Amino acid sequence: MSERLSRAGRFPQLFLGLVVVSAGLTVGASALRDGLRARSSQHAITVTGSARKTIVSDTVVWRASLTTTQPTPAEASKELAAWVGRVQSFLRGAGAIDSEVRLNPISTETIPQLTPDGRADSGKVGGYKLSRGFEVRSSRVKEITDIVQKSSTLLGEGIPLTAQPPEYLYAQLPQLRPDLLAEASRDAKTRGDRLVAAAGGRLGKLQNVSAGVFQITAPNATDTSGEGVYDTSTIDKDVTAVVSLTFGMR
């Protein structure tokens, strides 16, 4: 004993260093052990579930416009008014209800007169361009679709109707969302149970829920987007909801 004390006295720095190293090893082993335990307790799995429902559009929107260019405002206004009246008459005769049709204000644009070499002379007016658009919006999807298909007869009469394809929408989407999200969550839970059970484990507590944006696509389409897809070209649509659930592991 006296010999050890004598050595410690002769090499005080070495003795102190060994003590510090020993303590450090003890603390390090304890921290490593605690870290492994914490890491083990944080094991989790994230599973994704989806739900799809086929819907039928309950709203149709059709937009079209008329444009005329004449030397004077009076001539342009007269021609445009005649065309608009003919379109309104056609819509009523085809079965559209007045409350379903909305006329937009007339837009006016001056056309500069051209110089002999074909350049625009900003100081002189060569004509007046008047345009007027209208919109048909209705819950009578089939009836308005039939009217749109018949509208080509106006072109045969010399009326320069510029029309867009009808847009088919679904107004009840907010009411549909909760049920689809719940179904997608159940699908994710079922997938998680089966996956973990196959590996000999069990799902623990739910830790996180993440819902993706809805994808509204043509039937059987696979289009997706981070901002969400909303197809308006088809009457029948598929609405898909995606949910990701994170569970602890037992």
C-alpha positions as CSV (number, residue, x, y, z in Angstrom):
1,M,0.0,0.0,0.0
2,S,2.7,2.4,0.9
3,E,4.5,1.5,-2.3
4,R,1.4,2.4,-4.4
5,L,1.1,5.7,-2.5
6,S,4.7,6.3,-3.1
7,R,4.3,5.8,-6.8
8,A,1.2,8.0,-6.9
9,G,3.2,10.6,-5.1
10,R,6.0,10.4,-7.6
11,F,3.8,10.4,-10.7
12,P,0.8,12.5,-9.6
13,Q,-0.2,13.6,-13.1
14,L,-0.2,10.1,-14.5
15,F,-2.3,8.8,-11.6
16,L,-4.8,11.6,-12.0
17,G,-5.0,10.9,-15.8
18,L,-5.8,7.2,-15.2
19,V,-8.6,8.1,-12.8
20,V,-10.1,10.6,-15.4
21,V,-9.9,8.0,-18.2
22,S,-11.5,5.4,-16.0
23,A,-14.4,7.7,-15.1
24,G,-14.8,8.7,-18.8
25,L,-15.1,5.1,-19.9
26,T,-17.7,4.5,-17.2
27,V,-19.8,7.5,-18.3
28,G,-19.4,6.7,-22.0
29,A,-20.6,3.2,-21.6
30,S,-23.6,4.4,-19.6
31,A,-24.4,7.0,-22.2
32,L,-24.1,4.5,-25.0
33,R,-26.3,2.0,-23.2
34,D,-28.9,4.8,-22.6
35,G,-28.7,5.9,-26.2
36,L,-29.4,2.4,-27.5
37,R,-32.4,2.0,-25.2
38,A,-33.8,5.3,-26.4
39,R,-33.2,4.4,-30.0
40,S,-34.9,1.1,-29.5
41,S,-37.9,2.8,-28.0
42,Q,-38.2,5.2,-30.9
43,H,-38.6,2.5,-33.6
44,A,-41.6,3.5,-35.8
45,I,-43.1,2.6,-39.2
46,T,-45.0,4.8,-41.6
47,V,-47.6,3.3,-43.9
48,T,-49.7,4.8,-46.6
49,G,-53.3,4.1,-47.3
50,S,-55.7,5.2,-50.1
51,A,-59.3,5.4,-50.9
52,R,-61.0,5.9,-54.2
53,K,-64.6,6.8,-55.1
54,T,-66.2,7.2,-58.5
55,I,-68.4,10.3,-58.7
56,V,-70.6,11.9,-61.4
57,S,-70.2,15.7,-62.0
58,D,-73.1,17.7,-60.7
59,T,-72.2,21.1,-62.3
60,V,-71.3,22.0,-65.9
61,V,-69.8,25.4,-67.0
62,W,-69.5,26.4,-70.7
63,R,-67.9,29.6,-71.8
64,A,-68.0,31.2,-75.2
65,S,-67.5,34.7,-76.8
66,L,-68.2,36.8,-79.9
67,T,-65.9,39.3,-81.5
68,T,-66.5,41.8,-84.3
69,T,-64.3,44.5,-85.9
70,Q,-65.8,47.3,-87.8
71,P,-64.7,50.8,-89.0
72,T,-67.0,52.6,-86.6
73,P,-68.2,51.9,-83.0
74,A,-71.8,52.0,-84.2
75,E,-71.3,49.4,-86.8
76,A,-69.4,47.2,-84.5
77,S,-72.0,47.5,-81.7
78,K,-74.8,46.8,-84.1
79,E,-73.2,43.6,-85.5
80,L,-72.2,42.4,-82.0
81,A,-75.8,43.0,-80.7
82,A,-77.3,41.0,-83.5
83,W,-74.9,38.1,-82.9
84,V,-75.5,38.1,-79.2
85,G,-79.3,38.1,-79.7
86,R,-79.0,35.1,-82.1
87,V,-77.0,33.2,-79.5
88,Q,-79.5,34.0,-76.8
89,S,-82.3,32.8,-79.0
90,F,-80.4,29.6,-79.8
91,L,-79.8,28.9,-76.1
92,R,-83.5,29.4,-75.2
93,G,-84.7,27.3,-78.1
94,A,-82.2,24.5,-77.2
95,G,-83.5,24.4,-73.6
96,A,-81.3,26.7,-71.6
97,I,-82.9,28.6,-68.8
98,D,-82.3,32.4,-68.7
99,S,-81.0,32.1,-65.1
100,E,-78.3,29.7,-66.3
101,V,-76.9,32.1,-68.8
102,R,-74.7,35.1,-67.8
103,L,-73.6,37.8,-70.3
104,N,-70.3,39.5,-69.5
105,P,-69.8,43.3,-70.2
106,I,-68.6,44.3,-73.6
107,S,-64.9,44.9,-74.0
108,T,-63.8,47.5,-76.6
109,E,-60.4,47.9,-78.3
110,T,-59.3,50.4,-81.0
111,I,-57.4,49.1,-84.0
112,P,-54.7,51.4,-85.3
113,Q,-54.8,52.3,-89.0
114,L,-52.0,50.8,-91.1
115,T,-49.6,52.8,-93.1
116,P,-49.0,51.9,-96.8
117,D,-46.0,49.8,-95.8
118,G,-48.0,47.8,-93.3
119,R,-47.0,49.5,-90.1
120,A,-49.4,50.6,-87.4
121,D,-50.1,54.3,-87.3
122,S,-50.7,55.0,-83.6
123,G,-52.1,58.4,-84.4
124,K,-55.1,57.1,-86.4
125,V,-57.8,54.7,-85.7
126,G,-58.6,52.2,-88.4
127,G,-61.4,50.3,-86.7
128,Y,-63.1,49.2,-83.5
129,K,-63.0,45.7,-82.0
130,L,-65.8,44.7,-79.7
131,S,-66.1,41.4,-77.8
132,R,-68.6,39.9,-75.5
133,G,-68.4,36.7,-73.6
134,F,-71.1,34.6,-71.9
135,E,-71.2,31.7,-69.5
136,V,-73.6,28.9,-69.0
137,R,-73.5,27.3,-65.6
138,S,-76.0,24.7,-64.6
139,S,-76.6,21.6,-62.5
140,R,-78.4,20.1,-65.5
141,V,-75.2,18.5,-66.8
142,K,-76.7,16.3,-69.6
143,E,-79.0,18.9,-70.9
144,I,-76.3,21.6,-71.2
145,T,-73.9,19.1,-72.8
146,D,-76.5,18.4,-75.5
147,I,-76.8,22.2,-76.1
148,V,-73.0,22.6,-76.4
149,Q,-72.9,19.8,-79.0
150,K,-75.6,21.6,-81.0
151,S,-73.9,25.0,-80.9
152,S,-71.9,24.3,-84.0
153,T,-75.1,25.2,-86.0
154,L,-74.3,28.8,-85.2
155,L,-71.1,28.6,-87.1
156,G,-73.1,27.4,-90.1
157,E,-75.1,30.6,-89.9
158,G,-72.0,32.7,-90.1
159,I,-71.8,33.6,-86.4
160,P,-68.1,33.5,-85.3
161,L,-68.7,31.8,-82.0
162,T,-65.5,31.0,-80.1
163,A,-66.3,28.4,-77.5
164,Q,-64.3,26.5,-74.9
165,P,-64.8,22.9,-74.0
166,P,-67.4,22.5,-71.2
167,E,-66.0,22.0,-67.7
168,Y,-67.5,19.4,-65.5
169,L,-67.2,20.0,-61.7
170,Y,-68.3,18.3,-58.5
171,A,-69.8,20.8,-56.0
172,Q,-70.2,18.2,-53.1
173,L,-66.5,17.5,-52.7
174,P,-66.2,19.1,-49.2
175,Q,-68.9,16.7,-48.0
176,L,-67.1,13.7,-49.5
177,R,-63.6,14.5,-48.0
178,P,-64.2,13.3,-44.4
179,D,-65.5,9.8,-45.4
180,L,-62.7,9.3,-48.0
181,L,-60.0,10.3,-45.5
182,A,-61.4,8.0,-42.9
183,E,-61.4,5.1,-45.4
184,A,-57.9,5.9,-46.4
185,S,-56.8,5.9,-42.8
186,R,-58.4,2.5,-42.2
187,D,-56.6,1.2,-45.3
188,A,-53.3,2.4,-43.9
189,K,-53.9,0.8,-40.5
190,T,-54.8,-2.5,-42.1
191,R,-51.6,-2.5,-44.2
192,G,-49.5,-1.6,-41.2
193,D,-51.0,-4.4,-39.1
194,R,-50.3,-7.0,-41.8
195,L,-46.9,-5.8,-42.6
196,V,-45.7,-5.8,-39.0
197,A,-47.4,-9.0,-38.1
198,A,-45.6,-10.7,-40.9
199,A,-42.4,-9.7,-39.3
200,G,-43.5,-10.9,-35.9
201,G,-44.3,-7.6,-34.3
202,R,-47.2,-5.4,-33.4
203,L,-48.2,-1.8,-34.1
204,G,-47.8,0.6,-31.2
205,K,-49.4,4.0,-30.6
206,L,-50.3,6.3,-33.5
207,Q,-47.6,9.0,-33.6
208,N,-48.4,11.1,-36.7
209,V,-51.0,11.6,-39.4
210,S,-50.4,13.2,-42.8
211,A,-53.1,13.6,-45.4
212,G,-52.2,14.3,-49.1
213,V,-54.1,16.4,-51.5
214,F,-57.0,14.9,-53.3
215,Q,-56.6,13.7,-56.9
216,I,-59.7,14.1,-59.1
217,T,-59.0,12.3,-62.3
218,A,-60.7,10.8,-65.3
219,P,-61.9,7.2,-64.6
220,N,-59.0,4.8,-64.2
221,A,-56.4,7.5,-64.9
222,T,-53.1,7.5,-63.0
223,D,-52.3,11.2,-63.1
224,T,-51.0,12.7,-59.8
225,S,-49.6,16.1,-58.8
226,G,-48.2,17.5,-55.6
227,E,-50.7,20.3,-55.9
228,G,-53.6,18.0,-56.7
229,V,-55.2,17.1,-60.0
230,Y,-58.7,18.3,-60.9
231,D,-59.8,16.9,-64.3
232,T,-62.7,18.9,-65.7
233,S,-63.0,17.2,-69.1
234,T,-65.1,14.2,-68.1
235,I,-68.5,13.8,-66.4
236,D,-67.5,10.7,-64.5
237,K,-64.4,11.1,-62.3
238,D,-62.4,9.2,-59.7
239,V,-61.6,10.9,-56.4
240,T,-58.6,9.5,-54.6
241,A,-57.5,10.3,-51.1
242,V,-54.1,9.4,-49.6
243,V,-53.2,9.3,-45.9
244,S,-49.9,8.4,-44.2
245,L,-49.9,7.1,-40.6
246,T,-46.8,6.7,-38.4
247,F,-47.0,4.1,-35.6
248,G,-44.7,3.1,-32.8
249,M,-43.4,-0.5,-32.8
250,R,-44.0,-3.1,-30.0
